């Protein structure tokens, strides 16, 4: 067997690279490093990173992911994580799940044994007063989401993007997607709470139409949250290849109802939850086409 070819093919299929074994190339050094790792884990030491070896080293990397964090040139450097790899995000307020003040999903998600290839990214509003509150609700309900964006624009990544979060509803949507919950209590009666917290009043959206109906006025997102969302979209695009596209109607504007391609899991890009089902209205009023054009 050509071990070089096997490991190259395995890396492409499963989603690892020689750096996982402290090597730089697919050569004899890598084969020896894999053998050494396999021996340390009680695995058959054949120098081939097949599914079994991959699952073990992926789990090891997840458990010690903090130690693989790239050296930062400054304290302002931020990253998100996909398949145990770090990717830059141009946003100063990012908290990963393993950091001291991070939020880690405890249940309601699925760990993958191979590299996942997400096709679309779903935007939700959480109908909660804060990301901490949303996090608590999701954990209590056995649900999950990859990202949370708080009122001040802080982005929380709660799990590796390679894991499947239960956020979109149907299994095929979850398997194919990533998701973010953007903090917004939705009802204008909560404005006083935001003001008392020193956050200021939220904009009021009074002209949003979804599924052919005009919604009653509701609270919109803070500009800081929208800037954080754009930074996250840009970073997710670079990490996963999800295209910077939104579902459009016949007038080439952001679709305001269910998109058949989205519902069938055939769309690749960034969507709102209402694009998947008429049972949801989030994120009505969010012009994804405009937002993506600003990136």
Secondary structure as UniProt FT lines:
FT   HELIX           3..10
FT   HELIX           11..15
FT   HELIX           18..21
FT   HELIX           28..40
FT   TURN            41..42
FT   HELIX           51..63
FT   HELIX           65..68
FT   TURN            75..76
FT   STRAND          79..82
FT   TURN            83..84
FT   STRAND          85..88
FT   STRAND          94..96
FT   TURN            97..98
FT   TURN            100..101
FT   STRAND          109..110
FT   STRAND          120..125
FT   HELIX           131..141
FT   STRAND          147..149
FT   TURN            151..152
FT   STRAND          155..157
FT   TURN            161..162
FT   STRAND          164..165
FT   HELIX           171..176
FT   STRAND          177..182
FT   HELIX           188..190
FT   HELIX           191..196
FT   TURN            197..198
FT   STRAND          204..205
FT   STRAND          209..210
FT   TURN            211..212
FT   STRAND          213..214
FT   STRAND          218..219
FT   HELIX           223..240
FT   TURN            250..251
FT   HELIX           260..263
FT   TURN            264..265
FT   STRAND          269..272
FT   HELIX           273..275
FT   TURN            278..279
FT   TURN            282..285
FT   HELIX           288..293
//
